[in-house]
Amino acid sequence: MSRSPFLFWHTTGWLRPAVPDRLGGAVIGLDPDAASVFNVVKVAIDVLDTYPAMRGILLAPLEQRSALLEQMLRPVAGMYRYFPGEVDLVAMHRMGSGFPLDRDEERCRAALEVLHDADAWSRIGRALDDALAVQLAATPGIAVPDITVLVVVGDPGDAYFMGPNLGMTANGSVSGYLFLNFWPYPENLARLEAAAVHELNHNLRYSPGNVVWNPATATVGEQVVSEGLADAFARQLYGDELGYTRIGVPHLHDDAVFGKVVSGLQVTGMQNFAAWVHGDATAARFGATPVGLPTGAGYAVGNRLVDGYLAATGLAAAEALLADAAEVIRVATT
């Protein structure tokens, strides 16, 4: 998922010139000549080790928790650099369905231990390194920022997060930052890597020098296509079972949903994305106007559009990272 509506584990150094032959059971093939470009690309991916910080916050006296959370979030303050004025990081955490500070401590501590036992931080770090290697082999000339990754436990008392959103929200839209918020349902634990590389795809697509993102002029079509491209990339690496964003899966073959979303692809402005891309439940949650779509509708339609485009062009998902959204829509619908 990208662009939530508000909107140390450390790996660094020279990217290796190859990735494992298999990632998550999906065979990956790299051209050795293309992979050699990694010798001149230096990228740092920092998956912040938020486990001890979250554990400390959830064990701390109530009056100390906000300050401790703000300290944990400070390294990703740049995620909000386009907001006017100084941003309240604790408030942003709450709006993004992050773990609460004043209730459900035992549930959150237990969930945190499940993530820790699942080796979530290391798995995400390895997945991002490997995915970046695959992406650079396919598009060696793209701009790639250093990336800081924030992993948090979600809010078990948030009915929207735990229900329609299936216990996950994420954001990869701001160059240089990934936000990953999980409730450790087994389905989400299985998809830690796929969720991370989905957000990486967004981050690379909209990094400076690549596709220009303007929240005032961007269309629903751009957002829908970007979700399809990100899912296609995750599916290239991890297969369809894990690579699809879960909220879109129920609607992949729903022609009525497809027709409705396609009718709104030219709608302009990020304020409209909650309804057209995420669905009515998200629109209601964030004060937008519902348009009659189920949760995840835009993801389902994005996958259908991108699959049609990739089939027609013969491109792999990684090769289509910077594909023009209008062209994807044109090819897929004619």
C-alpha positions as CSV (number, residue, x, y, z in Angstrom):
1,M,0.0,0.0,0.0
2,S,1.3,3.4,-0.7
3,R,0.5,6.9,0.4
4,S,-1.5,6.5,3.6
5,P,-4.1,9.2,3.4
6,F,-2.4,11.6,5.9
7,L,0.2,11.8,4.3
8,F,20.1,-0.6,14.1
9,W,19.7,-3.2,11.5
10,H,22.0,-1.5,9.0
11,T,23.1,-2.5,5.5
12,T,25.3,-0.2,3.5
13,G,28.1,-0.2,0.9
14,W,28.7,-1.5,-2.6
15,L,25.8,-3.5,-3.9
16,R,26.9,-7.0,-4.8
17,P,26.8,-8.0,-8.5
18,A,24.3,-10.8,-8.1
19,V,21.3,-11.9,-6.0
20,P,20.3,-15.3,-4.8
21,D,19.0,-17.6,-7.5
22,R,15.8,-17.9,-5.7
23,L,13.8,-15.3,-3.7
24,G,10.7,-16.6,-1.9
25,G,10.5,-19.6,-4.2
26,A,10.4,-17.5,-7.4
27,V,13.3,-17.9,-9.8
28,I,15.2,-14.7,-10.6
29,G,17.5,-14.4,-13.6
30,L,20.1,-11.6,-14.0
31,D,22.2,-10.7,-16.9
32,P,25.8,-10.6,-15.6
33,D,26.7,-7.7,-17.8
34,A,23.7,-5.7,-16.6
35,A,24.4,-6.6,-13.0
36,S,28.0,-5.3,-13.3
37,V,26.6,-1.7,-13.0
38,F,26.2,-2.4,-9.3
39,N,30.0,-1.9,-8.9
40,V,29.5,1.8,-9.4
41,V,26.2,2.3,-7.4
42,K,26.5,2.9,-3.7
43,V,23.2,2.9,-1.8
44,A,22.5,2.7,1.9
45,I,19.4,1.0,3.1
46,D,18.8,1.5,6.8
47,V,16.1,-0.7,8.4
48,L,15.9,1.0,11.8
49,D,16.0,-1.4,14.7
50,T,12.8,-0.2,16.3
51,Y,12.3,-3.4,18.3
52,P,14.1,-2.3,21.5
53,A,12.7,1.2,21.2
54,M,9.1,-0.1,20.9
55,R,9.6,-2.6,23.7
56,G,10.9,0.2,25.9
57,I,8.0,2.5,25.1
58,L,5.4,-0.2,25.9
59,L,7.1,-0.9,29.2
60,A,7.7,2.8,30.2
61,P,5.5,4.8,32.5
62,L,2.6,6.4,30.6
63,E,3.9,9.9,31.0
64,Q,7.2,9.1,29.3
65,R,5.9,7.3,26.2
66,S,5.2,10.2,23.9
67,A,8.7,11.6,24.3
68,L,10.2,8.1,23.8
69,L,8.1,7.6,20.7
70,E,9.1,11.0,19.3
71,Q,12.7,10.0,19.8
72,M,12.2,6.7,17.9
73,L,10.5,8.5,15.0
74,R,13.0,11.4,14.7
75,P,15.2,9.6,12.1
76,V,12.2,9.5,9.7
77,A,11.0,13.0,10.2
78,G,12.0,13.8,6.6
79,M,9.1,11.6,5.5
80,Y,6.9,14.7,6.3
81,R,9.2,17.2,4.7
82,Y,6.5,18.5,2.3
83,F,4.1,19.3,5.2
84,P,3.8,23.0,6.1
85,G,5.4,23.9,9.4
86,E,6.7,21.5,12.0
87,V,5.0,18.1,12.1
88,D,3.9,16.3,15.3
89,L,5.5,12.9,14.8
90,V,3.5,11.3,17.5
91,A,0.2,12.6,16.0
92,M,1.4,11.2,12.6
93,H,2.0,7.9,14.2
94,R,-1.5,7.8,15.6
95,M,-3.0,8.8,12.2
96,G,-1.1,6.0,10.6
97,S,-2.6,3.4,12.9
98,G,0.6,2.9,14.9
99,F,0.5,1.2,18.3
100,P,-1.3,3.2,21.0
101,L,0.4,4.7,24.0
102,D,-2.4,4.5,26.5
103,R,-4.0,1.1,26.1
104,D,-3.5,-2.5,24.8
105,E,0.0,-2.6,26.1
106,E,0.0,-6.4,26.6
107,R,-1.4,-7.1,23.2
108,C,1.1,-4.8,21.5
109,R,4.0,-6.3,23.4
110,A,2.9,-9.8,22.4
111,A,2.6,-8.7,18.8
112,L,6.0,-7.1,18.9
113,E,7.6,-10.3,20.1
114,V,5.9,-12.2,17.3
115,L,7.5,-9.8,14.8
116,H,10.8,-10.2,16.5
117,D,10.6,-14.0,16.5
118,A,9.8,-13.9,12.8
119,D,13.1,-12.0,12.2
120,A,11.1,-9.2,10.5
121,W,13.7,-6.5,10.5
122,S,16.4,-8.7,9.0
123,R,14.1,-10.3,6.5
124,I,12.9,-6.8,5.3
125,G,16.5,-5.6,5.0
126,R,17.6,-8.6,2.9
127,A,14.5,-8.3,0.7
128,L,15.1,-4.7,0.0
129,D,18.8,-5.3,-0.9
130,D,17.9,-8.1,-3.2
131,A,15.0,-6.3,-4.8
132,L,17.1,-3.2,-5.5
133,A,19.7,-5.4,-7.2
134,V,17.0,-6.8,-9.5
135,Q,15.6,-3.4,-10.2
136,L,19.1,-1.9,-11.1
137,A,19.7,-4.8,-13.4
138,A,16.5,-4.0,-15.3
139,T,16.9,-0.1,-15.2
140,P,20.6,0.7,-14.5
141,G,20.3,4.4,-15.1
142,I,17.6,5.2,-12.5
143,A,18.1,7.6,-9.6
144,V,18.3,5.7,-6.3
145,P,18.2,7.5,-3.0
146,D,19.6,6.3,0.3
147,I,16.6,4.8,2.1
148,T,15.5,4.7,5.8
149,V,12.9,2.1,6.7
150,L,10.6,2.4,9.7
151,V,8.9,-0.8,10.9
152,V,6.2,-0.4,13.6
153,V,3.5,-2.5,15.3
154,G,0.0,-1.4,14.5
155,D,-3.0,-0.6,16.7
156,P,-5.1,-3.6,17.7
157,G,-7.9,-1.3,18.8
158,D,-8.3,0.4,15.4
159,A,-11.2,-1.2,13.7
160,Y,-10.3,0.2,10.3
161,F,-6.7,-1.0,10.5
162,M,-7.5,-4.4,11.8
163,G,-10.6,-4.9,9.7
164,P,-10.8,-3.4,6.1
165,N,-7.0,-2.8,6.1
166,L,-6.3,-6.4,7.2
167,G,-3.7,-5.3,9.8
168,M,-1.3,-3.5,7.5
169,T,-0.6,0.0,6.2
170,A,2.5,1.4,4.5
171,N,3.9,4.3,2.7
172,G,6.7,4.5,0.2
173,S,5.8,7.6,-1.6
174,V,8.4,10.0,-0.2
175,S,11.8,9.5,-1.7
176,G,14.3,8.1,0.8
177,Y,11.7,6.7,3.3
178,L,9.6,3.6,3.7
179,F,7.0,3.1,6.4
180,L,5.8,-0.4,7.2
181,N,3.1,-0.9,9.9
182,F,2.1,-4.5,10.6
183,W,-0.2,-6.5,12.9
184,P,1.4,-9.9,12.9
185,Y,-1.5,-11.9,11.4
186,P,0.1,-15.0,9.8
187,E,-0.8,-13.7,6.4
188,N,1.1,-10.5,7.0
189,L,4.1,-12.3,8.4
190,A,4.3,-14.4,5.2
191,R,4.3,-11.1,3.2
192,L,6.9,-9.0,5.0
193,E,9.3,-9.1,2.1
194,A,6.6,-8.6,-0.6
195,A,5.2,-5.6,1.3
196,A,8.6,-4.0,1.6
197,V,9.5,-4.4,-2.0
198,H,6.1,-3.1,-3.1
199,E,6.9,0.1,-1.2
200,L,10.4,0.2,-2.6
201,N,8.9,0.2,-6.1
202,H,6.9,3.3,-5.3
203,N,10.0,5.0,-3.7
204,L,12.1,4.4,-6.8
205,R,9.4,5.4,-9.3
206,Y,8.9,8.8,-7.6
207,S,12.6,9.5,-6.6
208,P,14.0,12.7,-8.1
209,G,15.0,12.3,-11.7
210,N,12.4,9.6,-12.2
211,V,8.6,10.1,-12.5
212,V,7.4,13.5,-11.2
213,W,4.8,13.3,-8.5
214,N,2.6,16.4,-7.9
215,P,-0.3,15.7,-5.4
216,A,-2.3,18.5,-6.9
217,T,-2.2,17.3,-10.5
218,A,-1.7,13.6,-10.2
219,T,-4.5,11.5,-11.5
220,V,-6.3,8.5,-10.1
221,G,-4.9,6.7,-13.1
222,E,-1.3,7.4,-12.0
223,Q,-2.0,6.1,-8.5
224,V,-3.8,3.0,-9.7
225,V,-1.1,2.2,-12.2
226,S,1.6,2.7,-9.6
227,E,-0.1,0.2,-7.3
228,G,-0.3,-2.3,-10.1
229,L,3.4,-1.8,-10.9
230,A,4.4,-2.2,-7.3
231,D,2.3,-5.4,-7.0
232,A,3.7,-6.7,-10.3
233,F,7.2,-6.1,-9.0
234,A,6.5,-8.0,-5.7
235,R,4.9,-10.8,-7.8
236,Q,8.0,-11.0,-10.0
237,L,10.1,-11.7,-6.9
238,Y,7.7,-13.6,-4.7
239,G,5.0,-15.0,-6.9
240,D,1.2,-14.3,-7.1
241,E,0.4,-15.9,-3.7
242,L,2.5,-13.5,-1.7
243,G,3.0,-10.6,-4.2
244,Y,-0.6,-9.2,-4.5
245,T,-1.6,-6.6,-1.9
246,R,-4.2,-8.5,0.1
247,I,-6.9,-5.9,0.0
248,G,-7.1,-6.0,-3.7
249,V,-7.3,-9.7,-4.2
250,P,-11.1,-10.2,-3.7
251,H,-11.8,-7.8,-6.6
252,L,-9.2,-8.9,-9.2
253,H,-11.9,-10.4,-11.5
254,D,-14.8,-8.1,-10.7
255,D,-15.7,-6.4,-14.0
256,A,-18.1,-4.0,-12.3
257,V,-15.3,-2.8,-10.0
258,F,-13.0,-2.6,-13.0
259,G,-15.5,-0.5,-14.9
260,K,-16.2,1.9,-12.0
261,V,-12.5,2.6,-11.3
262,V,-11.7,3.0,-15.0
263,S,-14.4,5.6,-15.2
264,G,-12.5,7.7,-12.6
265,L,-9.0,7.4,-13.9
266,Q,-8.9,11.0,-15.1
267,V,-10.0,12.4,-11.7
268,T,-7.3,14.7,-10.5
269,G,-5.9,15.5,-7.0
270,M,-4.5,13.3,-4.2
271,Q,-7.5,14.2,-2.0
272,N,-9.6,11.9,-4.3
273,F,-7.4,8.8,-4.0
274,A,-8.8,7.5,-0.7
275,A,-12.2,6.7,-2.4
276,W,-11.1,5.8,-5.9
277,V,-8.0,3.7,-5.0
278,H,-8.5,2.5,-1.4
279,G,-12.3,2.4,-1.4
280,D,-15.3,3.8,0.6
281,A,-14.1,2.6,4.0
282,T,-10.9,4.6,3.7
283,A,-12.8,7.6,2.3
284,A,-15.1,7.5,5.3
285,R,-12.2,7.1,7.7
286,F,-10.4,10.2,6.4
287,G,-13.4,12.5,5.7
288,A,-13.5,12.0,1.9
289,T,-16.6,11.4,-0.2
290,P,-17.3,7.7,-0.9
291,V,-17.8,6.8,-4.6
292,G,-19.2,3.3,-4.3
293,L,-16.1,1.1,-4.3
294,P,-15.0,-1.7,-2.0
295,T,-11.7,-1.6,-0.1
296,G,-8.7,-2.3,-2.4
297,A,-10.6,-1.6,-5.6
298,G,-7.8,0.5,-7.1
299,Y,-5.2,-2.2,-6.4
300,A,-7.2,-4.8,-8.2
301,V,-7.7,-2.6,-11.2
302,G,-4.1,-1.5,-11.2
303,N,-3.0,-5.2,-11.4
304,R,-5.3,-5.8,-14.3
305,L,-4.1,-2.8,-16.2
306,V,-0.4,-3.5,-15.6
307,D,-0.8,-7.2,-16.4
308,G,-2.4,-6.2,-19.7
309,Y,0.4,-3.7,-20.4
310,L,3.2,-6.2,-19.6
311,A,1.6,-8.9,-21.7
312,A,1.3,-6.6,-24.7
313,T,4.8,-5.2,-24.4
314,G,6.7,-8.3,-23.2
315,L,8.3,-6.3,-20.4
316,A,9.0,-7.7,-16.9
317,A,7.6,-5.7,-14.0
318,A,11.1,-4.3,-13.1
319,E,11.6,-3.1,-16.6
320,A,8.3,-1.1,-16.4
321,L,9.2,0.8,-13.3
322,L,9.0,4.2,-15.0
323,A,6.3,3.4,-17.5
324,D,4.0,6.3,-18.3
325,A,0.6,5.7,-16.6
326,A,-1.4,7.0,-19.5
327,E,0.4,4.7,-21.9
328,V,-0.1,1.7,-19.6
329,I,-3.9,2.5,-19.5
330,R,-4.0,3.0,-23.3
331,V,-2.3,-0.3,-24.1
332,A,-4.3,-2.2,-21.5
333,T,-7.7,-0.9,-22.5
334,T,-7.4,-1.1,-26.3
